[in-house]
């Protein structure tokens, strides 16, 4: 991601470490059996956090400009070695984090409805689709 710069991509972390890992500390010195109660009340103290991840679950979503795709794939390829298990990198045909394909987005961006309003409205880093268009997208 060093070659991309911090302004040329948007990363969304899809999993978060909400699972608390606990430890039941046991003494290992002489006479420890008289000081401890074994497994009685062995709930443990918080030791760290982790994410519960299923197979084929998406860990990160990243969007960038189309001309920076190769640099982004290389950065993700280097980053996937930092995580245990096997990770795959997929290039989506969707526009950004939306469910609309790139081709359909370009068409919808240029169209206007009968009242002369745009069908896609800019909303900061995202966009909104008017309600009438959502219904037609679901049916087709």
Phi and psi restraints in degrees (value plus and minus 20) as a CYANA .aco file:
   2 UNK   PHI     -87.0   -47.0
   2 UNK   PSI     -56.2   -16.2
   3 UNK   PHI     -93.6   -53.6
   3 UNK   PSI     -44.3    -4.3
   4 UNK   PHI     -98.7   -58.7
   4 UNK   PSI     -56.0   -16.0
   5 UNK   PHI      66.2   106.2
   5 UNK   PSI     139.9   179.9
   6 UNK   PHI     -99.9   -59.9
   6 UNK   PSI     -30.8     9.2
   7 UNK   PHI    -118.8   -78.8
   7 UNK   PSI     -26.5    13.5
   8 UNK   PHI    -122.8   -82.8
   8 UNK   PSI     -10.1    29.9
   9 UNK   PHI    -169.4  -129.4
   9 UNK   PSI     141.4   181.4
  10 UNK   PHI    -153.8  -113.8
  10 UNK   PSI      95.6   135.6
  11 UNK   PHI    -126.7   -86.7
  11 UNK   PSI     113.5   153.5
  12 UNK   PHI    -136.4   -96.4
  12 UNK   PSI      99.9   139.9
  13 UNK   PHI    -103.5   -63.5
  13 UNK   PSI     101.2   141.2
  14 UNK   PHI    -114.3   -74.3
  14 UNK   PSI     -36.8     3.2
  15 UNK   PHI    -142.9  -102.9
  15 UNK   PSI     124.2   164.2
  16 UNK   PHI    -150.2  -110.2
  16 UNK   PSI     126.9   166.9
  17 UNK   PHI    -100.5   -60.5
  17 UNK   PSI      62.3   102.3
  18 UNK   PHI    -117.7   -77.7
  18 UNK   PSI     -33.3     6.7
  19 UNK   PHI    -101.8   -61.8
  19 UNK   PSI     101.2   141.2
  20 UNK   PHI    -109.5   -69.5
  20 UNK   PSI     106.7   146.7
  21 UNK   PHI    -112.9   -72.9
  21 UNK   PSI     111.2   151.2
  22 UNK   PHI    -137.2   -97.2
  22 UNK   PSI     137.5   177.5
  23 UNK   PHI    -154.0  -114.0
  23 UNK   PSI     116.4   156.4
  24 UNK   PHI    -124.5   -84.5
  24 UNK   PSI      76.4   116.4
  25 UNK   PHI     -89.0   -49.0
  25 UNK   PSI     114.5   154.5
  26 UNK   PHI    -141.5  -101.5
  26 UNK   PSI     120.7   160.7
  27 UNK   PHI     -99.1   -59.1
  27 UNK   PSI     126.8   166.8
  28 UNK   PHI    -146.7  -106.7
  28 UNK   PSI      11.9    51.9
  29 UNK   PHI    -126.1   -86.1
  29 UNK   PSI     155.1   195.1
  30 UNK   PHI     -87.9   -47.9
  30 UNK   PSI     114.6   154.6
  31 UNK   PHI      61.1   101.1
  31 UNK   PSI      -5.6    34.4
  32 UNK   PHI     -90.2   -50.2
  32 UNK   PSI     -44.3    -4.3
  33 UNK   PHI     -87.0   -47.0
  33 UNK   PSI     -43.7    -3.7
  34 UNK   PHI    -103.8   -63.8
  34 UNK   PSI     -40.0     0.0
  35 UNK   PHI    -109.7   -69.7
  35 UNK   PSI     -47.2    -7.2
  36 UNK   PHI    -128.1   -88.1
  36 UNK   PSI     145.1   185.1
  37 UNK   PHI    -134.3   -94.3
  37 UNK   PSI       1.8    41.8
  38 UNK   PHI      48.6    88.6
  38 UNK   PSI    -148.3  -108.3
  39 UNK   PHI    -111.8   -71.8
  39 UNK   PSI     -13.8    26.2
  40 UNK   PHI     -92.0   -52.0
  40 UNK   PSI     106.6   146.6
  41 UNK   PHI      42.4    82.4
  41 UNK   PSI      25.3    65.3
  42 UNK   PHI    -112.8   -72.8
  42 UNK   PSI      16.2    56.2
  43 UNK   PHI     -85.5   -45.5
  43 UNK   PSI     -55.3   -15.3
  44 UNK   PHI      68.5   108.5
  44 UNK   PSI     147.9   187.9
  45 UNK   PHI    -121.3   -81.3
  45 UNK   PSI     130.2   170.2
  46 UNK   PHI     -80.8   -40.8
  46 UNK   PSI     112.3   152.3
  47 UNK   PHI    -136.5   -96.5
  47 UNK   PSI     -44.0    -4.0
  48 UNK   PHI     156.7   196.7
  48 UNK   PSI    -196.8  -156.8
  49 UNK   PHI    -148.0  -108.0
  49 UNK   PSI     136.2   176.2
  50 UNK   PHI    -169.4  -129.4
  50 UNK   PSI     143.4   183.4
  51 UNK   PHI    -122.8   -82.8
  51 UNK   PSI     117.3   157.3
  52 UNK   PHI    -110.1   -70.1
  52 UNK   PSI      97.9   137.9
  53 UNK   PHI    -143.7  -103.7
  53 UNK   PSI     114.8   154.8
  54 UNK   PHI    -112.8   -72.8
  54 UNK   PSI     148.7   188.7
  55 UNK   PHI     -85.3   -45.3
  55 UNK   PSI     120.1   160.1
  56 UNK   PHI      42.6    82.6
  56 UNK   PSI      -0.3    39.7
  57 UNK   PHI    -103.0   -63.0
  57 UNK   PSI     120.4   160.4
  58 UNK   PHI     -96.3   -56.3
  58 UNK   PSI     106.2   146.2
  59 UNK   PHI    -110.9   -70.9
  59 UNK   PSI     -65.8   -25.8
  60 UNK   PHI    -153.5  -113.5
  60 UNK   PSI     128.8   168.8
  61 UNK   PHI    -143.3  -103.3
  61 UNK   PSI     112.4   152.4
  62 UNK   PHI    -150.9  -110.9
  62 UNK   PSI     116.3   156.3
  63 UNK   PHI    -144.5  -104.5
  63 UNK   PSI     127.6   167.6
  64 UNK   PHI    -176.6  -136.6
  64 UNK   PSI    -198.0  -158.0
  65 UNK   PHI     -91.7   -51.7
  65 UNK   PSI     134.3   174.3
  66 UNK   PHI     -83.6   -43.6
  66 UNK   PSI     -54.5   -14.5
  67 UNK   PHI     -93.8   -53.8
  67 UNK   PSI     -29.0    11.0
  68 UNK   PHI    -123.6   -83.6
  68 UNK   PSI      -5.4    34.6
  69 UNK   PHI     -84.4   -44.4
  69 UNK   PSI     -63.1   -23.1
  70 UNK   PHI     -85.2   -45.2
  70 UNK   PSI     -61.4   -21.4
  71 UNK   PHI     -84.5   -44.5
  71 UNK   PSI     -57.6   -17.6
  72 UNK   PHI     -86.9   -46.9
  72 UNK   PSI     -62.1   -22.1
  73 UNK   PHI     -83.9   -43.9
  73 UNK   PSI     -60.0   -20.0
  74 UNK   PHI     -85.5   -45.5
  74 UNK   PSI     -60.8   -20.8
  75 UNK   PHI     -84.9   -44.9
  75 UNK   PSI     -61.0   -21.0
  76 UNK   PHI     -89.5   -49.5
  76 UNK   PSI     -53.8   -13.8
  77 UNK   PHI     -82.9   -42.9
  77 UNK   PSI     -60.5   -20.5
  78 UNK   PHI     -90.3   -50.3
  78 UNK   PSI     -54.6   -14.6
  79 UNK   PHI     -95.2   -55.2
  79 UNK   PSI     -46.5    -6.5
  80 UNK   PHI     -89.3   -49.3
  80 UNK   PSI     -36.6     3.4
  81 UNK   PHI     -94.7   -54.7
  81 UNK   PSI     -33.6     6.4
  82 UNK   PHI    -101.2   -61.2
  82 UNK   PSI     -29.3    10.7
  83 UNK   PHI    -132.0   -92.0
  83 UNK   PSI     122.6   162.6
  84 UNK   PHI     -92.6   -52.6
  84 UNK   PSI     135.2   175.2
  85 UNK   PHI      69.8   109.8
  85 UNK   PSI    -189.6  -149.6
  86 UNK   PHI    -127.9   -87.9
  86 UNK   PSI     105.0   145.0
  87 UNK   PHI    -135.0   -95.0
  87 UNK   PSI     127.6   167.6
  88 UNK   PHI    -142.1  -102.1
  88 UNK   PSI     130.2   170.2
  89 UNK   PHI    -130.3   -90.3
  89 UNK   PSI     104.0   144.0
  90 UNK   PHI    -135.0   -95.0
  90 UNK   PSI     119.4   159.4
  91 UNK   PHI    -123.7   -83.7
  91 UNK   PSI      97.8   137.8
  92 UNK   PHI    -105.3   -65.3
  92 UNK   PSI     133.4   173.4
  93 UNK   PHI    -112.3   -72.3
  93 UNK   PSI     -16.1    23.9
  94 UNK   PHI    -101.6   -61.6
  94 UNK   PSI     138.2   178.2
  95 UNK   PHI    -105.6   -65.6
  95 UNK   PSI      90.8   130.8
  96 UNK   PHI      41.7    81.7
  96 UNK   PSI    -154.0  -114.0
  97 UNK   PHI    -114.9   -74.9
  97 UNK   PSI     -12.0    28.0
  98 UNK   PHI    -105.2   -65.2
  98 UNK   PSI     155.4   195.4
  99 UNK   PHI    -117.7   -77.7
  99 UNK   PSI     -12.9    27.1
 100 UNK   PHI    -112.3   -72.3
 100 UNK   PSI     115.3   155.3
 101 UNK   PHI     -90.8   -50.8
 101 UNK   PSI     141.0   181.0
 102 UNK   PHI     -80.5   -40.5
 102 UNK   PSI     -61.4   -21.4
 103 UNK   PHI     -83.2   -43.2
 103 UNK   PSI     -67.4   -27.4
 104 UNK   PHI     -86.0   -46.0
 104 UNK   PSI     -54.9   -14.9
 105 UNK   PHI     -84.0   -44.0
 105 UNK   PSI     -63.8   -23.8
 106 UNK   PHI     -82.5   -42.5
 106 UNK   PSI     -58.1   -18.1
 107 UNK   PHI     -87.4   -47.4
 107 UNK   PSI     -65.5   -25.5
 108 UNK   PHI     -86.1   -46.1
 108 UNK   PSI     -51.4   -11.4
 109 UNK   PHI     -86.6   -46.6
 109 UNK   PSI     -53.5   -13.5
 110 UNK   PHI    -105.1   -65.1
 110 UNK   PSI     -40.2    -0.2
 111 UNK   PHI     -99.6   -59.6
 111 UNK   PSI     135.4   175.4
 112 UNK   PHI    -148.6  -108.6
 112 UNK   PSI     133.7   173.7
 113 UNK   PHI    -103.7   -63.7
 113 UNK   PSI    -194.3  -154.3
 114 UNK   PHI     -84.8   -44.8
 114 UNK   PSI     -49.2    -9.2
 115 UNK   PHI    -102.3   -62.3
 115 UNK   PSI     -21.6    18.4
 116 UNK   PHI      67.3   107.3
 116 UNK   PSI      -9.3    30.7
 117 UNK   PHI    -111.3   -71.3
 117 UNK   PSI     130.9   170.9
 118 UNK   PHI     -89.7   -49.7
 118 UNK   PSI     125.4   165.4
 119 UNK   PHI     -99.0   -59.0
 119 UNK   PSI     -49.4    -9.4
 120 UNK   PHI    -133.5   -93.5
 120 UNK   PSI     105.5   145.5
 121 UNK   PHI    -129.9   -89.9
 121 UNK   PSI     109.6   149.6
 122 UNK   PHI     -85.6   -45.6
 122 UNK   PSI     118.6   158.6
 123 UNK   PHI    -160.5  -120.5
 123 UNK   PSI      48.6    88.6
 124 UNK   PHI      51.0    91.0
 124 UNK   PSI    -142.3  -102.3
 125 UNK   PHI    -102.2   -62.2
 125 UNK   PSI     -25.2    14.8
 126 UNK   PHI    -141.6  -101.6
 126 UNK   PSI    -189.2  -149.2
 127 UNK   PHI    -165.8  -125.8
 127 UNK   PSI     139.3   179.3
 128 UNK   PHI    -137.2   -97.2
 128 UNK   PSI     125.6   165.6
 129 UNK   PHI    -128.0   -88.0
 129 UNK   PSI     115.7   155.7
 130 UNK   PHI     -83.7   -43.7
 130 UNK   PSI     132.1   172.1
 131 UNK   PHI     -80.6   -40.6
 131 UNK   PSI     -57.9   -17.9
 132 UNK   PHI     -82.7   -42.7
 132 UNK   PSI     -55.0   -15.0
 133 UNK   PHI     -92.4   -52.4
 133 UNK   PSI     -56.2   -16.2
 134 UNK   PHI     -79.2   -39.2
 134 UNK   PSI     -61.3   -21.3
 135 UNK   PHI     -83.6   -43.6
 135 UNK   PSI     -61.7   -21.7
 136 UNK   PHI     -90.8   -50.8
 136 UNK   PSI     -51.8   -11.8
 137 UNK   PHI     -88.3   -48.3
 137 UNK   PSI     -57.4   -17.4
 138 UNK   PHI     -89.7   -49.7
 138 UNK   PSI     -55.3   -15.3
 139 UNK   PHI     -96.7   -56.7
 139 UNK   PSI     -49.6    -9.6
